[in-house]
Amino acid sequence: MSIDRKASLIQAAAGALVLTLLIQPAFALGYASVVWLLFLPLPVFFAMGPNPRNLPGMAASFVAGQLWCWLHLSAMDVLAGVLPMPAAGMIVGVVVVFAMLAVHQVALARTVVGCVPALFMGFSLSFFVADLAPAGTPLLNPFVLTGMWAYGLVLCMALLLAGGAACRLILGSAWVPPHLARPDAVGEAGATGAEVEATDAEPAEADARPAPNEPVSV
């Protein structure tokens, strides 16, 4: 079994234990029916590549998405008395989504609020939980939603640290965290023996070929 597969199994075991323990406060605080909100940062984090440097951008972009949701709802209130609801919804939706992408994917793409997946997560979740009040659960508001997203980012970091610690403990120096590995090292680790031999053989073959202007002896 390759080092990468062993590391994946070790990280899976460590992650299962860490997640189970860290979500217990949500149950204790009465948020058992919406504990799934804590897991939403995980797909964004791992889809972008599990790098701790992405966490500040995910946090700031999520809050920015909530602000865009507030702007969307405010614009809907203004147009609701002027236009029919379907027309008002379409106009506001097109304008706001275009503005979001123009600002965050173009103008602010290289800033801390340039994480578009987290931006839309904050935008869409704000609509979803605006009137969501499951039985026995405290009312969800933007502050609670932001807090749960922030705690979800803590889960992301905990998974990264726990999995890394377990891999270093079991595999030692043979394992290198993906976000610290050199791109050429990753390629070498994933190459098969035949690929490595072919790669090593290429320079020798190239040396055996005559240069373009070199006379060929017969």
C-alpha positions in Angstrom: 0.0 0.0 0.0 1.3 3.4 -0.9 2.2 6.1 1.6 -0.7 8.3 0.3 -3.3 5.6 0.9 -1.9 4.8 4.3 -2.0 8.5 5.2 -5.6 8.8 3.9 -6.8 5.9 6.2 -5.0 7.4 9.2 -6.5 10.8 8.5 -9.9 9.3 8.1 -9.7 7.6 11.5 -8.3 10.7 13.2 -10.9 13.0 11.5 -13.8 10.8 12.6 -12.7 10.9 16.2 -12.0 14.7 16.2 -15.2 15.6 14.5 -17.3 13.5 16.8 -15.8 15.2 19.9 -15.8 18.7 18.6 -19.5 18.9 17.5 -20.7 17.9 21.0 -21.0 21.6 22.2 -23.6 22.2 19.5 -25.8 19.5 21.1 -25.2 20.9 24.6 -26.2 24.4 23.4 -29.5 23.2 21.9 -28.5 23.3 18.2 -28.8 19.5 17.6 -31.2 19.9 14.7 -28.9 22.2 12.8 -25.6 20.7 13.7 -25.1 20.1 10.0 -24.3 23.8 9.6 -20.9 23.1 11.2 -20.0 20.7 8.4 -20.6 23.1 5.5 -17.1 24.7 5.6 -15.5 21.3 5.1 -16.3 20.7 1.4 -15.3 24.3 0.6 -12.0 23.9 2.5 -11.0 20.5 1.0 -12.2 21.4 -2.5 -9.9 24.4 -2.5 -7.0 22.3 -1.2 -6.5 21.7 2.6 -4.3 24.7 3.2 -4.6 26.8 6.4 -3.9 29.9 4.4 -7.4 29.6 2.9 -9.2 29.9 6.2 -9.1 33.8 6.7 -10.5 34.2 3.1 -13.2 31.7 3.8 -14.2 33.6 7.0 -14.2 37.1 5.4 -15.9 36.0 2.2 -18.7 34.2 4.2 -19.5 37.4 6.1 -19.4 39.4 2.8 -22.0 36.9 1.4 -24.2 37.7 4.3 -24.0 41.4 3.6 -24.9 40.8 0.0 -28.0 38.8 1.1 -29.0 41.8 3.3 -28.6 44.1 0.3 -30.6 41.7 -1.9 -33.5 41.6 0.7 -33.4 45.4 1.1 -33.6 45.9 -2.7 -36.5 43.5 -2.8 -38.4 45.5 -0.2 -37.9 48.7 -2.3 -39.1 47.1 -5.5 -41.9 45.0 -4.0 -44.2 48.0 -4.0 -43.4 49.0 -7.5 -43.2 45.8 -9.5 -44.8 42.4 -9.3 -42.9 40.0 -7.0 -41.6 37.7 -9.8 -40.3 40.7 -11.9 -38.8 42.3 -8.8 -37.1 39.0 -7.8 -35.6 38.5 -11.3 -34.3 42.0 -11.6 -32.8 42.1 -8.1 -31.3 38.6 -8.5 -29.6 39.4 -11.8 -28.2 42.7 -10.6 -27.0 41.5 -7.2 -25.4 38.2 -8.4 -23.7 40.1 -11.3 -22.4 42.7 -8.8 -21.1 39.9 -6.4 -19.1 38.2 -9.2 -17.8 41.5 -10.7 -16.6 42.7 -7.3 -15.3 39.5 -5.7 -14.2 37.4 -8.7 -12.7 40.3 -10.6 -12.0 43.4 -8.6 -11.2 41.8 -5.3 -10.1 38.3 -6.5 -6.7 38.6 -4.9 -8.0 39.9 -1.5 -9.2 38.3 1.6 -12.8 38.5 0.3 -12.0 36.8 -3.0 -13.2 33.3 -2.0 -16.3 33.0 -4.2 -17.4 29.5 -2.9 -17.5 30.8 0.7 -19.1 34.1 -0.6 -22.1 32.2 -2.1 -22.3 29.9 0.9 -22.8 32.9 3.2 -25.2 34.4 0.6 -27.4 31.3 0.2 -27.4 30.2 3.8 -28.5 33.6 5.0 -31.7 33.2 2.8 -32.1 29.6 4.0 -32.0 30.2 7.7 -33.7 33.6 7.8 -37.0 32.0 8.8 -35.7 28.6 9.9 -36.6 27.9 13.5 -36.7 24.1 14.1 -38.6 23.0 17.2 -36.5 23.2 20.3 -33.7 25.2 18.6 -32.8 28.8 19.4 -33.7 31.2 16.7 -30.9 31.4 14.0 -29.7 34.9 13.2 -26.7 36.2 11.2 -24.5 36.3 14.4 -25.3 32.6 15.2 -24.8 31.6 11.6 -21.4 33.4 11.4 -20.4 31.7 14.7 -21.3 28.3 13.4 -19.4 29.0 10.2 -16.4 30.1 12.2 -16.6 27.0 14.4 -16.8 25.0 11.2 -13.5 26.6 10.2 -12.1 25.4 13.5 -13.2 21.9 12.6 -11.3 22.2 9.3 -8.1 23.2 11.1 -8.6 20.5 13.7 -8.9 17.9 11.0 -5.8 19.1 9.3 -3.8 19.1 12.5 -5.1 15.9 13.9 -4.6 14.0 10.6 -1.1 15.5 10.2 -0.1 14.6 13.8 -1.4 11.0 13.4 0.4 10.6 10.1 3.7 11.9 11.5 3.4 9.6 14.5 2.7 6.5 12.5 4.5 7.1 9.2 7.3 9.4 10.3 9.3 11.4 7.8 8.0 9.3 4.9 4.8 11.4 4.9 4.8 15.0 3.8 1.6 17.2 4.1 0.1 17.9 0.7 0.1 21.6 1.2 3.9 21.6 2.0 4.9 19.1 -0.7 6.8 20.4 -3.8 4.9 19.9 -7.0 7.8 18.0 -8.6 8.0 15.8 -5.5 4.3 14.9 -5.7 4.8 13.9 -9.4 7.7 11.7 -8.5 5.8 10.0 -5.7 2.9 9.3 -7.9 5.0 7.9 -10.9 5.2 4.2 -11.5 8.4 2.4 -11.9 8.1 2.2 -15.6 7.5 6.0 -15.8 10.5 6.7 -13.6 12.7 4.4 -15.8 11.3 6.1 -19.0 12.0 9.5 -17.5 15.6 8.5 -16.5 16.2 7.1 -19.9 15.1 10.2 -21.8 18.3 12.2 -21.1 20.5 9.4 -22.2 18.6 9.0 -25.4 18.8 12.8 -26.0 22.6 12.7 -25.4 22.9 10.0 -28.0 21.2 12.0 -30.7 23.5 14.2 -32.8 23.1 18.0 -32.6 21.3 19.7 -35.5 24.5 21.0 -37.1 26.8 18.1 -36.0 28.0 15.9 -38.9 26.9 12.3 -38.7 29.6 9.7 -39.1 28.8 6.7 -41.2 
